[in-house]
Amino acid sequence: MVNEKSWKEFKDSGLLWWINMLLHTFGWAIVFEMQGEEIKRVFPARVKFRGFGEEENTKGYQEISQYLADNAPFLKQEADE
């Protein structure tokens, strides 16, 4: 099953933050080039920074927690199919 989603939905779910936390370990990140609220371009990049600040982490954990709360029944059902 493939259900295409937008980059905005991916970013808003907290998944971009989550994946970038992992990628930072290796000096990589997925970069969103924005113009106002519009996503202009998305690309992988090598980066020097590692991790996020406390405020960004708090926001990320809140978004990921909300995503899981909203989608847990569907994720479980898909895993069982």
PyMOL commands that place a pseudoatom at each C-alpha (Angstrom):
pseudoatom trace, name=CA, resn=MET, resi=1, chain=A, elem=C, hetatm=0, pos=[0.000, 0.000, 0.000]
pseudoatom trace, name=CA, resn=VAL, resi=2, chain=A, elem=C, hetatm=0, pos=[1.275, 3.442, -0.927]
pseudoatom trace, name=CA, resn=ASN, resi=3, chain=A, elem=C, hetatm=0, pos=[-0.656, 6.537, 0.045]
pseudoatom trace, name=CA, resn=GLU, resi=4, chain=A, elem=C, hetatm=0, pos=[1.206, 9.660, -1.083]
pseudoatom trace, name=CA, resn=LYS, resi=5, chain=A, elem=C, hetatm=0, pos=[1.309, 12.466, 1.458]
pseudoatom trace, name=CA, resn=SER, resi=6, chain=A, elem=C, hetatm=0, pos=[2.531, 16.038, 1.232]
pseudoatom trace, name=CA, resn=TRP, resi=7, chain=A, elem=C, hetatm=0, pos=[5.825, 17.289, 2.621]
pseudoatom trace, name=CA, resn=LYS, resi=8, chain=A, elem=C, hetatm=0, pos=[3.773, 19.702, 4.753]
pseudoatom trace, name=CA, resn=GLU, resi=9, chain=A, elem=C, hetatm=0, pos=[1.911, 16.837, 6.412]
pseudoatom trace, name=CA, resn=PHE, resi=10, chain=A, elem=C, hetatm=0, pos=[5.212, 15.026, 7.029]
pseudoatom trace, name=CA, resn=LYS, resi=11, chain=A, elem=C, hetatm=0, pos=[6.738, 18.154, 8.564]
pseudoatom trace, name=CA, resn=ASP, resi=12, chain=A, elem=C, hetatm=0, pos=[3.646, 19.037, 10.634]
pseudoatom trace, name=CA, resn=SER, resi=13, chain=A, elem=C, hetatm=0, pos=[3.433, 15.497, 12.067]
pseudoatom trace, name=CA, resn=GLY, resi=14, chain=A, elem=C, hetatm=0, pos=[6.793, 15.906, 13.793]
pseudoatom trace, name=CA, resn=LEU, resi=15, chain=A, elem=C, hetatm=0, pos=[8.330, 13.186, 11.646]
pseudoatom trace, name=CA, resn=LEU, resi=16, chain=A, elem=C, hetatm=0, pos=[10.772, 15.587, 9.958]
pseudoatom trace, name=CA, resn=TRP, resi=17, chain=A, elem=C, hetatm=0, pos=[12.123, 16.581, 13.384]
pseudoatom trace, name=CA, resn=TRP, resi=18, chain=A, elem=C, hetatm=0, pos=[12.302, 12.921, 14.467]
pseudoatom trace, name=CA, resn=ILE, resi=19, chain=A, elem=C, hetatm=0, pos=[14.141, 11.782, 11.333]
pseudoatom trace, name=CA, resn=ASN, resi=20, chain=A, elem=C, hetatm=0, pos=[16.493, 14.766, 11.434]
pseudoatom trace, name=CA, resn=MET, resi=21, chain=A, elem=C, hetatm=0, pos=[17.377, 13.935, 15.050]
pseudoatom trace, name=CA, resn=LEU, resi=22, chain=A, elem=C, hetatm=0, pos=[18.580, 10.548, 13.799]
pseudoatom trace, name=CA, resn=LEU, resi=23, chain=A, elem=C, hetatm=0, pos=[20.266, 11.957, 10.702]
pseudoatom trace, name=CA, resn=HIS, resi=24, chain=A, elem=C, hetatm=0, pos=[22.164, 14.555, 12.765]
pseudoatom trace, name=CA, resn=THR, resi=25, chain=A, elem=C, hetatm=0, pos=[24.099, 11.665, 14.320]
pseudoatom trace, name=CA, resn=PHE, resi=26, chain=A, elem=C, hetatm=0, pos=[25.729, 11.150, 10.928]
pseudoatom trace, name=CA, resn=GLY, resi=27, chain=A, elem=C, hetatm=0, pos=[26.008, 14.819, 9.958]
pseudoatom trace, name=CA, resn=TRP, resi=28, chain=A, elem=C, hetatm=0, pos=[23.002, 14.758, 7.634]
pseudoatom trace, name=CA, resn=ALA, resi=29, chain=A, elem=C, hetatm=0, pos=[19.575, 16.416, 7.565]
pseudoatom trace, name=CA, resn=ILE, resi=30, chain=A, elem=C, hetatm=0, pos=[16.533, 16.748, 5.348]
pseudoatom trace, name=CA, resn=VAL, resi=31, chain=A, elem=C, hetatm=0, pos=[16.291, 20.460, 4.587]
pseudoatom trace, name=CA, resn=PHE, resi=32, chain=A, elem=C, hetatm=0, pos=[13.070, 22.291, 3.760]
pseudoatom trace, name=CA, resn=GLU, resi=33, chain=A, elem=C, hetatm=0, pos=[13.616, 25.494, 1.802]
pseudoatom trace, name=CA, resn=MET, resi=34, chain=A, elem=C, hetatm=0, pos=[10.660, 27.723, 2.623]
pseudoatom trace, name=CA, resn=GLN, resi=35, chain=A, elem=C, hetatm=0, pos=[9.278, 30.936, 1.184]
pseudoatom trace, name=CA, resn=GLY, resi=36, chain=A, elem=C, hetatm=0, pos=[6.838, 32.171, 3.793]
pseudoatom trace, name=CA, resn=GLU, resi=37, chain=A, elem=C, hetatm=0, pos=[4.516, 29.226, 4.439]
pseudoatom trace, name=CA, resn=GLU, resi=38, chain=A, elem=C, hetatm=0, pos=[5.239, 27.624, 1.046]
pseudoatom trace, name=CA, resn=ILE, resi=39, chain=A, elem=C, hetatm=0, pos=[7.701, 24.748, 0.702]
pseudoatom trace, name=CA, resn=LYS, resi=40, chain=A, elem=C, hetatm=0, pos=[9.901, 25.570, -2.290]
pseudoatom trace, name=CA, resn=ARG, resi=41, chain=A, elem=C, hetatm=0, pos=[12.345, 22.669, -2.189]
pseudoatom trace, name=CA, resn=VAL, resi=42, chain=A, elem=C, hetatm=0, pos=[13.299, 19.646, -0.068]
pseudoatom trace, name=CA, resn=PHE, resi=43, chain=A, elem=C, hetatm=0, pos=[16.727, 18.040, -0.195]
pseudoatom trace, name=CA, resn=PRO, resi=44, chain=A, elem=C, hetatm=0, pos=[19.208, 15.988, 1.848]
pseudoatom trace, name=CA, resn=ALA, resi=45, chain=A, elem=C, hetatm=0, pos=[22.277, 17.877, 3.056]
pseudoatom trace, name=CA, resn=ARG, resi=46, chain=A, elem=C, hetatm=0, pos=[25.466, 17.388, 5.010]
pseudoatom trace, name=CA, resn=VAL, resi=47, chain=A, elem=C, hetatm=0, pos=[25.374, 19.559, 8.115]
pseudoatom trace, name=CA, resn=LYS, resi=48, chain=A, elem=C, hetatm=0, pos=[27.782, 20.534, 10.898]
pseudoatom trace, name=CA, resn=PHE, resi=49, chain=A, elem=C, hetatm=0, pos=[25.210, 20.942, 13.661]
pseudoatom trace, name=CA, resn=ARG, resi=50, chain=A, elem=C, hetatm=0, pos=[24.074, 18.094, 15.892]
pseudoatom trace, name=CA, resn=GLY, resi=51, chain=A, elem=C, hetatm=0, pos=[20.678, 18.019, 17.563]
pseudoatom trace, name=CA, resn=PHE, resi=52, chain=A, elem=C, hetatm=0, pos=[18.119, 20.698, 18.372]
pseudoatom trace, name=CA, resn=GLY, resi=53, chain=A, elem=C, hetatm=0, pos=[17.552, 23.171, 21.179]
pseudoatom trace, name=CA, resn=GLU, resi=54, chain=A, elem=C, hetatm=0, pos=[15.200, 22.553, 24.085]
pseudoatom trace, name=CA, resn=GLU, resi=55, chain=A, elem=C, hetatm=0, pos=[12.308, 24.546, 22.589]
pseudoatom trace, name=CA, resn=GLU, resi=56, chain=A, elem=C, hetatm=0, pos=[12.471, 22.723, 19.238]
pseudoatom trace, name=CA, resn=ASN, resi=57, chain=A, elem=C, hetatm=0, pos=[12.739, 19.338, 20.993]
pseudoatom trace, name=CA, resn=THR, resi=58, chain=A, elem=C, hetatm=0, pos=[9.725, 20.096, 23.176]
pseudoatom trace, name=CA, resn=LYS, resi=59, chain=A, elem=C, hetatm=0, pos=[7.694, 21.067, 20.107]
pseudoatom trace, name=CA, resn=GLY, resi=60, chain=A, elem=C, hetatm=0, pos=[8.902, 17.949, 18.256]
pseudoatom trace, name=CA, resn=TYR, resi=61, chain=A, elem=C, hetatm=0, pos=[7.949, 15.605, 21.083]
pseudoatom trace, name=CA, resn=GLN, resi=62, chain=A, elem=C, hetatm=0, pos=[4.507, 17.235, 21.310]
pseudoatom trace, name=CA, resn=GLU, resi=63, chain=A, elem=C, hetatm=0, pos=[3.924, 16.847, 17.560]
pseudoatom trace, name=CA, resn=ILE, resi=64, chain=A, elem=C, hetatm=0, pos=[5.119, 13.223, 17.481]
pseudoatom trace, name=CA, resn=SER, resi=65, chain=A, elem=C, hetatm=0, pos=[2.993, 12.405, 20.543]
pseudoatom trace, name=CA, resn=GLN, resi=66, chain=A, elem=C, hetatm=0, pos=[-0.070, 13.913, 18.870]
pseudoatom trace, name=CA, resn=TYR, resi=67, chain=A, elem=C, hetatm=0, pos=[0.653, 11.992, 15.648]
pseudoatom trace, name=CA, resn=LEU, resi=68, chain=A, elem=C, hetatm=0, pos=[0.875, 8.736, 17.608]
pseudoatom trace, name=CA, resn=ALA, resi=69, chain=A, elem=C, hetatm=0, pos=[-2.299, 9.496, 19.579]
pseudoatom trace, name=CA, resn=ASP, resi=70, chain=A, elem=C, hetatm=0, pos=[-4.172, 10.184, 16.336]
pseudoatom trace, name=CA, resn=ASN, resi=71, chain=A, elem=C, hetatm=0, pos=[-2.776, 7.241, 14.357]
pseudoatom trace, name=CA, resn=ALA, resi=72, chain=A, elem=C, hetatm=0, pos=[-2.012, 4.395, 16.803]
pseudoatom trace, name=CA, resn=PRO, resi=73, chain=A, elem=C, hetatm=0, pos=[-5.131, 2.333, 15.957]
pseudoatom trace, name=CA, resn=PHE, resi=74, chain=A, elem=C, hetatm=0, pos=[-4.405, 2.566, 12.220]
pseudoatom trace, name=CA, resn=LEU, resi=75, chain=A, elem=C, hetatm=0, pos=[-0.711, 1.759, 12.646]
pseudoatom trace, name=CA, resn=LYS, resi=76, chain=A, elem=C, hetatm=0, pos=[-1.567, -1.331, 14.684]
pseudoatom trace, name=CA, resn=GLN, resi=77, chain=A, elem=C, hetatm=0, pos=[-4.182, -2.467, 12.161]
pseudoatom trace, name=CA, resn=GLU, resi=78, chain=A, elem=C, hetatm=0, pos=[-1.782, -2.019, 9.220]
pseudoatom trace, name=CA, resn=ALA, resi=79, chain=A, elem=C, hetatm=0, pos=[0.945, -3.946, 11.058]
pseudoatom trace, name=CA, resn=ASP, resi=80, chain=A, elem=C, hetatm=0, pos=[-1.443, -6.836, 11.679]
pseudoatom trace, name=CA, resn=GLU, resi=81, chain=A, elem=C, hetatm=0, pos=[-2.648, -7.074, 8.060]
for i in range(1, 81): cmd.bond("trace and resi %d" % i, "trace and resi %d" % (i + 1))
show_as sticks, trace
zoom trace
